């Protein structure tokens, strides 16, 4: 389990997880620009940019989720608060 958690939090994993959303966002931007090149006030143009916005937000949320789960010890302590490694002491 620990090796799985550690492997999911490596910088390479963060980079790989970020590549797909960025590629989709880039592709949707190109598509929106092509769609809007002819007519900027069309409904298709607005829909294309809405898709860009949604994909950008999804990519941002995915990055935030990866950052949120990046500390293996913190994840372990959420699952095992009684473990010695997870004890906190008041001064």
C-alpha positions in Angstrom: 0.0 0.0 0.0 2.7 2.5 0.9 4.5 1.9 -2.4 1.3 2.5 -4.3 0.8 5.8 -2.4 4.4 6.8 -2.9 4.2 6.1 -6.6 1.1 8.1 -7.0 2.7 11.2 -5.5 5.9 11.4 -7.5 6.5 14.5 -9.6 6.4 12.4 -12.7 2.8 11.3 -11.8 1.8 14.9 -11.3 3.2 15.8 -14.7 1.6 12.9 -16.4 -1.8 13.6 -14.8 -1.6 17.2 -16.0 -0.6 16.4 -19.6 -4.0 14.9 -20.7 -6.1 17.8 -19.4 -3.8 20.4 -20.9 -3.9 18.6 -24.2 -7.7 18.5 -24.2 -7.9 22.2 -23.2 -5.4 23.1 -26.0 -7.4 21.1 -28.5 -10.7 22.7 -27.4 -9.1 26.2 -27.7 -8.0 25.5 -31.3 -11.5 24.1 -32.1 -13.1 27.2 -30.5 -10.9 29.5 -32.5 -11.7 27.7 -35.7 -15.4 27.8 -34.9 -15.3 31.5 -34.1 -13.1 32.5 -37.1 -16.1 32.7 -39.3 -18.8 34.1 -37.0 -18.0 35.3 -33.5 -21.6 35.9 -32.5 -22.9 32.4 -33.3 -24.3 30.0 -30.8 -21.7 27.4 -31.9 -18.9 29.8 -31.0 -20.3 30.4 -27.6 -20.7 26.7 -27.0 -17.1 26.1 -28.1 -15.8 28.6 -25.6 -18.1 27.2 -22.9 -16.4 23.8 -23.5 -13.0 25.4 -23.1 -14.1 27.0 -19.8 -15.5 23.7 -18.5 -12.4 21.7 -19.5 -10.1 24.3 -17.9 -12.1 24.2 -14.7 -12.0 20.4 -14.7 -8.2 20.4 -15.2 -7.8 22.9 -12.4 -9.9 20.8 -10.0 -7.9 17.7 -11.0 -4.6 19.5 -10.2 -6.0 20.7 -6.9 -7.1 17.1 -6.0 -3.6 15.8 -6.8 -2.1 18.5 -4.6 -4.6 17.7 -1.8 -3.6 14.0 -1.8 0.1 14.5 -2.2 1.3 13.8 1.3 1.4 10.0 1.9 1.7 10.4 5.7 -1.3 12.7 5.8 -3.3 10.1 3.8 -2.1 7.3 6.1 -3.1 9.3 9.2 -6.5 10.0 7.9 -7.0 6.2 7.6 -5.1 5.3 10.8 -5.4 8.2 13.3 -4.4 5.9 16.2 -1.0 5.0 14.7 2.1 6.2 16.5 3.3 8.1 13.4 0.1 10.2 13.6 0.1 11.3 17.2 0.2 15.0 17.9 1.3 16.5 21.2 0.3 19.7 22.9 3.1 21.7 24.6 
